[in-house]
Amino acid sequence: MSSLSNQELIRYSRQLLLPEIDENAQLKLKAARVLIIGLGGLGSPAAFYLAASGIGQLTLVDHDEVELSNLQRQILYKISHIGQSKSKVAGKTLQALNNQVSLSSISEKLDEQNAKSLIENCDLVLDCSDNFKTRYLINRLAKQFAKPLVSGAAMGWQGQLCIVDNRDDDAPCYECLFPNGNQNHAQNCDTLGVISPLLGVIGAQQAIAAILLLLGETNLPQFLQFDARSFKQSVFSFSTSSSCSTCN
């Protein structure tokens, strides 16, 4: 059985002090392949913490380039990165943080063809995208290939987290909670705005959920809502919908 190197034992020493994360658990994280779709306000903190935590392989997907307006909340980037590919900048930044993580940067728009290959060949998906079309595509394929999915969203002062463990055949999916066709596709950060640290809160929660799922935790909340103005967080459960096209 493989073991952690002395350098890895030092790097992850604070994590290894936790009773839930022994060397075998850290090796599970090292062997994990996580797909992060969207490297904006949510993907930035989620990717930072997953790389720092020792996820062995991160695949980073985003077709956009860095813009000045991104810097209010997308903490992977600096002024000098404006005009550059987000996925490539993110890869270099995360490699500088942890050179023991394997990083793959994909500067392509997600579509049916590339999404199938990417999701089929990962262990877990983080949906950090900013539009419903992409969310429903990710949700359908994560269900099809039985991959755990952690989907985050944030607008204004409100954040949401949806955790779906598709390794369980009976698990409901994102579309059960948010039926396709009932969403206002015009509502996003570009139109409604968002307070910067909220993205950090939700993105960090996505990273925690991913780590727990990879370590085999099954007793996780399914849906969380966080109000940044009141600091109130609510947790809900939901079930499979008979009208969900993905589950039925």
Number of C-alpha atoms within 10 A of each C-alpha: 3 6 11 14 9 8 10 13 15 12 15 17 13 10 17 17 11 9 7 12 17 14 17 15 16 25 18 18 23 18 15 20 20 26 23 26 29 25 27 27 29 33 32 25 25 27 29 20 20 23 23 18 20 26 27 20 22 23 20 25 27 24 18 17 16 22 17 13 10 17 18 13 20 22 20 25 23 14 11 9 17 17 12 14 18 27 27 20 19 27 21 14 14 23 16 11 13 17 13 17 20 18 22 16 19 18 16 12 14 19 12 11 8 11 19 18 11 18 22 16 14 20 20 25 24 27 24 28 23 22 14 18 13 19 19 18 16 26 23 18 19 25 24 15 16 19 22 23 28 27 26 25 23 28 19 17 18 18 21 21 22 22 23 25 23 20 15 13 10 11 16 23 28 27 20 19 16 13 16 16 10 7 10 9 11 11 14 17 15 11 10 10 13 20 17 18 15 24 28 21 17 28 31 21 21 29 23 17 22 25 24 15 21 21 18 10 12 12 8 13 15 20 20 18 18 20 16 16 11 8 8 9 13 10 12 10 12 14 12 17 16 9 11 17 12 21 19 8
